[in-house]
Amino acid sequence: MQIRKLDITDLENLQKISITTFRETFEEVNSEEDMQKYLDENLSLERLKNELENLDSEFYFIENENKNLGYLKLNFGNAQTENFKKNHLEIERIYVLKDFLGQKIGQILLNKAIEIGKKKNLEFLWLGVWEENHRAIKFYEKNGFKVFGKHKFVLGKDVQTDLLMKLKIELNFLK
């Protein structure tokens, strides 16, 4: 398995895995209308291109034998979706294809985020996770993340609540 930083040539593959993983994760508990509105607005080629070109954002694929298993999106500085200090790093997305859940892919991607945070001498990793995504909350808690707030997440017309969770970056944290 390898982790590879994306560039603009990965745009179409990024959109494909973004839509697939988002649908696999959330379509059973949200209306098709809300799902489609979110996908159209947030995972369009134009939107993803802008995110890929933002110098304060980074995307990574985790691959095995040239197959994408999942991806990671990180935001630094002004790219963060909340106004936090420059010494914080946002994990905006860790998504793994359904067929590969339970195979430690998410852990590998999280470890990559921690590694990047350490290299950049950052103090905290933070993220927003839907309060109803119990599997993800349990995963983050197992890795030492603590809830420190909430924010609204709009999916189509549905206003949902995300828990904000953070992790202090420790020197020898990697598992």
C-alpha positions in Angstrom: 0.0 0.0 0.0 1.2 3.5 -0.7 0.0 7.0 0.0 0.4 9.5 -2.8 -0.1 13.3 -2.8 -2.5 14.4 -5.6 -2.1 17.0 -8.2 -4.4 18.4 -10.9 -4.0 15.3 -13.1 -5.9 13.3 -10.4 -9.0 15.6 -10.6 -11.4 13.1 -12.3 -10.3 10.2 -10.1 -10.7 12.4 -7.0 -14.2 13.3 -8.0 -15.1 9.7 -8.6 -13.9 8.4 -5.3 -15.3 11.5 -3.5 -18.8 10.9 -4.8 -18.6 7.1 -4.3 -17.4 7.2 -0.7 -19.7 10.0 0.3 -22.7 8.1 -1.1 -21.6 4.8 0.5 -21.2 6.6 3.9 -24.4 8.8 3.9 -27.0 7.9 1.3 -28.9 5.4 3.5 -29.6 8.1 6.1 -30.2 11.2 3.9 -32.7 12.0 1.1 -31.6 11.6 -2.5 -32.5 15.2 -3.1 -30.2 16.4 -0.3 -27.5 14.1 -1.3 -27.5 15.2 -4.9 -27.6 18.9 -4.0 -24.5 18.4 -1.7 -22.6 16.4 -4.4 -23.4 19.0 -7.1 -22.3 21.9 -4.9 -19.3 20.4 -3.1 -17.9 17.6 -5.2 -18.1 19.2 -8.7 -15.0 19.1 -10.9 -14.8 22.9 -10.6 -15.0 22.9 -6.8 -12.5 20.1 -6.5 -10.1 21.8 -8.9 -10.2 24.9 -6.8 -9.5 22.8 -3.7 -6.6 21.0 -5.4 -5.1 24.3 -6.5 -5.3 25.8 -3.1 -1.8 25.9 -1.6 -3.2 25.5 1.9 -5.0 22.2 1.1 -3.5 18.8 0.3 -5.2 15.6 -0.9 -3.7 12.1 -0.7 -4.8 8.8 -2.2 -4.1 5.5 -0.5 -3.6 2.9 -3.2 -2.9 -0.7 -3.6 -1.9 -2.2 -6.9 -3.0 1.1 -8.6 -6.5 0.9 -7.1 -7.7 3.8 -5.0 -8.9 2.6 -1.6 -9.6 5.9 0.0 -8.4 9.5 0.4 -7.4 12.2 2.8 -8.0 16.0 2.6 -6.0 18.3 4.9 -6.4 22.1 5.3 -3.9 24.5 6.8 -4.0 28.2 7.6 -6.9 30.0 5.8 -8.2 26.9 4.1 -9.5 25.6 7.3 -13.3 25.5 7.4 -13.3 27.1 10.9 -11.2 30.1 11.9 -8.5 28.4 14.0 -4.9 29.3 14.6 -2.3 28.8 12.0 -0.7 26.1 14.2 -3.7 23.8 13.7 -4.4 21.3 10.9 -7.9 20.4 9.8 -8.6 16.9 8.6 -11.6 17.8 6.3 -12.0 14.3 4.9 -10.9 10.8 5.5 -13.0 8.5 3.3 -12.5 4.8 2.6 -14.3 2.8 0.0 -16.9 0.5 1.6 -15.1 -2.7 0.4 -12.0 -1.7 2.4 -13.5 -0.7 5.7 -12.1 -2.5 8.7 -8.7 -3.0 7.0 -6.9 -0.2 8.9 -7.0 2.1 5.8 -8.5 5.0 7.9 -5.8 4.5 10.5 -3.0 4.7 7.9 -4.5 7.9 6.6 -4.9 9.4 10.1 -1.3 8.5 10.8 -0.3 10.3 7.6 -2.1 13.4 8.8 -0.3 13.2 12.2 3.0 12.8 10.5 2.4 15.8 8.3 1.3 17.8 11.4 4.6 16.9 13.2 6.7 17.8 10.2 5.1 21.2 10.0 5.5 21.6 13.8 1.7 22.1 14.3 0.1 21.9 17.7 -3.3 20.3 17.0 -5.2 18.3 14.5 -9.0 18.9 14.4 -12.0 17.7 12.4 -15.7 17.9 12.2 -17.7 14.6 12.3 -21.4 14.2 12.0 -22.9 13.5 15.4 -24.8 10.5 14.0 -21.6 8.9 12.5 -20.9 6.7 15.5 -18.4 4.5 13.8 -16.2 7.5 12.9 -16.6 9.1 16.4 -15.5 5.8 18.0 -12.5 5.6 15.7 -11.4 9.2 16.5 -11.9 8.7 20.2 -9.9 5.5 20.1 -7.1 7.6 18.6 -7.2 10.2 21.4 -9.5 12.9 19.8 -11.7 14.8 22.2 -14.9 16.8 21.5 -14.4 20.5 22.0 -17.4 22.0 20.2 -20.0 21.8 17.4 -20.8 23.4 14.1 -23.5 23.2 11.6 -23.1 21.1 8.4 -25.6 21.7 5.6 -26.4 18.6 3.4 -28.8 19.9 0.8 -31.6 21.5 2.8 -30.9 19.5 5.9 -28.9 21.3 8.6 -27.0 18.7 10.6 -24.6 19.0 13.6 -21.0 18.0 13.4 -19.0 17.4 16.6 -15.6 19.2 16.5 -12.9 17.0 17.7 -9.2 17.7 18.3 -6.0 15.9 19.0 -2.8 17.5 20.4 0.1 16.3 18.3 2.5 14.5 20.4 6.1 13.7 19.4 5.8 9.9 19.6 2.1 9.4 18.8 2.2 7.3 15.7 0.8 3.7 16.1 
